[in-house]
Amino acid sequence: MTSHAHPMPKAAQKDAYTLILEAIDGGIYKPGDRLVESELAERFGVSRTPIREALQRLETQSLLTRDGRSLIVASLDHNQMAELYVVRCELEGLAASLAARHATEEEIQVLRDMVAEDRALLNDPSALARANRRFHKMIHLASHNRYLVQQLDLVHRSMALMATTSLAAEGRGVKALEEHAAIVDAIARRDEQAAYRALRDHISVAFVTRLKLDSVEAVDEA
């Protein structure tokens, strides 16, 4: 096997699909933003062919949509958002239940540490939102069910199409971390039903909060 004289740049170690997906998830590209092959290729240092293939894949997954000849980042309407939250509630609840059964002591300690460390981020909604995704991902992994992890990955990709985070609401960050602590406590007690309910209720409150945020924004824009 031929070894390269120079290591690959960090970006090139990820495929174009992952790079674009992470840019959407990180808010670099927001719902309604137009994605241009040449600009993406230049930004990520990737040739246009894999960029084109990645865009086609993202369009198939409904993360991108067509506006005339342009591809734009999709946005979710009210009904789509409601449907997504129904699925997310059940899948996240299942992940918490399975985590209560299968999580290692080390995974539970990581979850506890996350809750403690995230308190420092309460004044930074975007950083708290990233930490929130890490927390939920850890619970998914602690379920030790690869098929569930795959399905939740799909759900969380679609979550990136929401323009706002419920954690931006006044006081929501503090309450969300209290809910996270209760979820971890239930997992640590190996109480599958309590873990399921705690995480499902947490997602339900987040949905209601997001609906309130969106309704305020709609009034402001009117």
N, C-alpha and C positions, 0 to 999 in steps of 0.2 A: 504494500500500500504506500503510495507516494505521500510524503509529509510536506505540508506547505511551509515555506520559509517564514511567512508572516501569519499570525493568527487572524481569523476572520473578524471583521468589525462586529461589535456586539449585536447591532441591529440585524446583520445578515444571518446570525445564528437562529433567528426566528423566521418563520415563513411569512409571506406577505399577508396572508389571511389573519394570522395572529397579531401582526403589527397594526393592521387597520382596526381589528376588533378591539385591541387595547386602547387605541386612540379614541374610539367611540366611547368605550367604557370609562375612559379617563376624562371625558368631556372636551378633548381637543377638537373633535368633530361632534356637533350637537344636532338634534333633530332639525331637519330642514336645510342643513349645510350640504353644498354640492361637492361631490368627490370627483376630482379630475385625475385621470391616469398619470399624466406627465408630472403633476405636482406631487402625487403620492410617491412616484418612483424616485423623484429628487429628494423628497423629505426622508425616505427610508433607505436610500441608497440601494434600491432593488430595481432590476430591469422591468420593463413595462409588461412583458408577457405574464409573469407570475402575479403582477398587480391586477391585470385584466381578469385572470382566472379567479383571483380572490374576490374581486368585485362581483363576478357572476355568481360565485358561491354565496356571498352575502345577500345578493338579490334573491336567490332561490330560498334562502332562510327568512326572507321578509325583513331583514335588517336594513336593507336599502330598497328604495322604490324609484320608479322612473317619473321624471317631470319633463315631458317632451323627450328630448334626446339625452338629457342629463340624468345621472344617478344621484339621488340625494339620500341622506340619512333619514330613515322612516321615523314617523312619530305615531304614538298610540292614541286612538280616540278613546272616549270614555268607556265604551262597551269593551274594547280590546283590553283596556287596563283592568276593568272589573273581571273579565275572564281570566286574565293572567294571575290576578291575586287569588282567585278561587283555587287555581292549580297550585300556586305557590304555597298557600296556607296548608294544603294537605300534604304536599311533598316535604315541606320544611318540618311539619309536625312529625311525619314519618321518620325523617332523618334524626330528629331529637329523640324519638322513641327508641330507634335502633342504637343511637349513641349511648343512651342509658343502659342498653344491654351489652354493647360491644366495646365502648371506648376504653382505652388503656388509662391507667392512672396518670401517665405522662401527658396524654391528650387532654385529660381533665385539668391538669395543672396549667397547661398552655392556655386553655379557655379562661381559667381564673386570672392568669397573668394579663390576658388581653383586656378583660373587664377593668382590672386595676389600672393598667397603663392608658386605656382610652379616656379615663377621666381628665387627663391632661389636655385632651383635644376638644373639650366642650365649647370653646370659643372659636373653633374653626370647623364649620359645617362640612366643607369639602374633605378635609382630612378625616373627620369623624365618619363621613360616608365611606371613604376608602377602608378605614379600620372596621367599619360595620360589615363590609363585604368580606374582609379577611376572617372576621369572627364567624360569620355564617358558613363560609367555606370550610373552616375548621370543623364545624359540627357535621357538615356533609361528609368530610373525610372520616370523622370519628364514627360514622354509621357503619363503616366497613362494608358498604354495598356499592360496588362499582357502577351498577346500572342506575341506581338512584342518583349517584354523583353526576353521571352523564346527563340525566334528565334535568337536574337542578342547574347544571351548567347552561343548558339551553334556556331555562327560565331566566337566569341571571343575565344572559346576553340580551334578552328582550327588555329586562329592567333598564338597561342602558339607554333605551329609547324614550325614557321619561325625562323631561327637561328639568324637573325639580327633584330635590330629595326631601323626604318628610322630616329629615333631621334639621332642616333649615327653620322649621316652625319654632316659635318661642317656647322654650322649656322642654321641647321634645327630646333633646339630647340627653338631659339628666334622666328623664323618665325611661328612655330607651335603654340606658345603661343599667338602670334598676331592673328592667325586664330581662336584660342579658344575664344579670347576676342570678335572678330567680331560675332562669333556664339552666344555667350551669349547676346550681344547687340541686335541681331535680335530677339532672344527669348524674351528678356525683352520688346521689342517694340511690341510684339505679331504679328510680321510679319512672317507669316507661310512660304511664298514663299522664302523670304530672308534667313530664318533659314535653310530651306531645301537646298538651293543653297550653302550657306556658309559651311555647314557640308559636303555635297557631294563633293564640290571642295577641301575641306581640306583632305578628304580621297583620292581623286584622286592625289593630290600633294604628299601625303605620299607614294602612290603606285609607282609613277614615281621615287621618291627619293630612295625607296627600290630597284627598278630595277637597278638604277645606282650603288648603293652599291654592289649588288650581282654581277654585271658585272665586277666591279673592283676586287672583291674577286676572281672571276673565273679566271681573267687574272693573279692575284698574285699567284694563286695555279698552274697555267699551267707551 
